[in-house]
Amino acid sequence: MENKEEQKRYSRRNFLKNSGLTIGGLAVGAGIGSQFRKTKEVEVTKEVPVEKIVENNANRALMYFSPQQFRIAEAAAERIFPEDELGPGAKKLNVAYFIDHQLASSWGTRGREYTMGPFFKGEATQGYQGHLNRQQIFDIGLQGLHDYSQKTFQKPFEQLTAEEQDQVLIAFEQDQVELKGISASSFFAQLRTVTIEGVYADPMYGGNNQMEAWKMKNYPGHQMTYAQIIDSEEFQVIKPQSLNSQHQNHQH
């Protein structure tokens, strides 16, 4: 006779199978280093030819950045999430486009946030508490990366070696650089966070090119249903689907 735990487990499985429950979500994170270690891609159970669909829908139009700002942001994001033997980095994942598109939205203008004074310095855990919106913060921060690089190495940030770029970013992270209106560490924290979001967000938002970041994590993306594998006792690796690929498949 099955115990209560077994009954509960199979009852839940049957519910998921019969309901055709759709499960999806956004994988994000914040930080550099071991928190974002990549896993090798393994063979998937089913082939879904969606790469060209996602590639064709990749929006590479600049909506906020100037060309120079874009180059700086792209180089900085690549140092935060660099390419290695396990997969592409931020540059190939189009993360700078993601950041650009986010800045052009209400996120960049803080259009949906309370921004009236008075303003007080918050605790370190509370993040930025000032009056600047994110567009202004990135304008100041990216200009600061350029100026500090010119002063320290006599070259623009995007032309520095990887080691030199790391030195600049570490100086920002440790507040060794003076910026007007915001601390260098606050800018760096926002840059790091939005970089990781751009790596793992759905490709429809501009980053995670061809879902390569999801593939490195064996993350299934936005599947319509898991009913076909709910009875399996083994771990299933599923080729990911984006919101764009679901729309394309629905049209067919």
C-alpha positions, 0 to 999 in steps of 0.5 A, a space after each residue: 500500500 502506498 504511503 501518504 507521501 507517495 500518494 501526494 506526489 502522484 496526485 500532484 503529478 496527475 493534476 499537472 498532467 491533466 491540467 496542461 499547466 504552462 510553466 515559464 519565467 525569467 531567470 535573473 541574478 546579481 553578481 560576478 563570479 561563481 554565482 553564475 557558473 555555467 553548465 555544459 549543454 547536453 543533448 536535448 530530448 526534442 528538436 524545436 527549430 527556433 534559433 532562426 526565428 529568434 535570430 530574425 526577431 533580435 532587435 539590434 536598433 539603438 533606442 537610447 545609447 549613442 554609439 559610443 555609449 553602446 561600445 562602452 556598455 558592451 565592453 563593460 558587460 562582457 567583463 561582467 559576464 565574459 565568454 569562456 569555454 562553456 559558452 558565449 559572453 555578454 557581447 554575443 548574447 546582445 546584452 548591451 542591446 537589452 540594456 539600451 532597450 531597458 533604458 529607453 523604457 519606463 524603467 530608464 525614466 523611473 516612470 512607474 516609481 515614486 521619485 518626489 523628494 525629500 531624498 535621504 541617503 539610505 542604507 547600503 542594502 536599500 540601493 540608490 535613493 536619489 533623484 536621478 533616473 536610470 538614464 541619467 545614472 548610466 549617462 554619468 556612469 558610462 562617461 565616468 568609465 570613459 574619463 577614468 580610462 583616459 586618465 589612467 590608461 590614455 585610451 577609451 574604455 572599450 579599447 583597453 585590454 581585458 585586464 585593464 578594463 577589470 581594473 577600471 571596473 574594480 575601481 568603480 566597485 570599490 568607490 575609488 572614482 568620483 562621479 557627480 550625483 551618484 557613487 561609482 559603486 552604485 552605478 557599478 551595482 546597477 550595471 552588474 544587475 542589468 547585465 545579468 538580467 540581459 543574459 537570462 531574460 527572454 530574447 524578445 527583450 533584446 538579450 540572451 541571443 538565440 537563448 544561448 544563456 538558457 541552453 548553458 543552464 539547461 533552462 527550458 524557457 517558456 514551454 506551452 506544457 510539460 504534460 508529455 514528460 510529467 510521468 517520467 522518473 528521469 530528469 528531462 532536458 528540453 530545448 528552450 522556447 522563447 515567447 517569440 518562438 511560441 508565437 511563431 509555432 502558434 501561427 503554424 
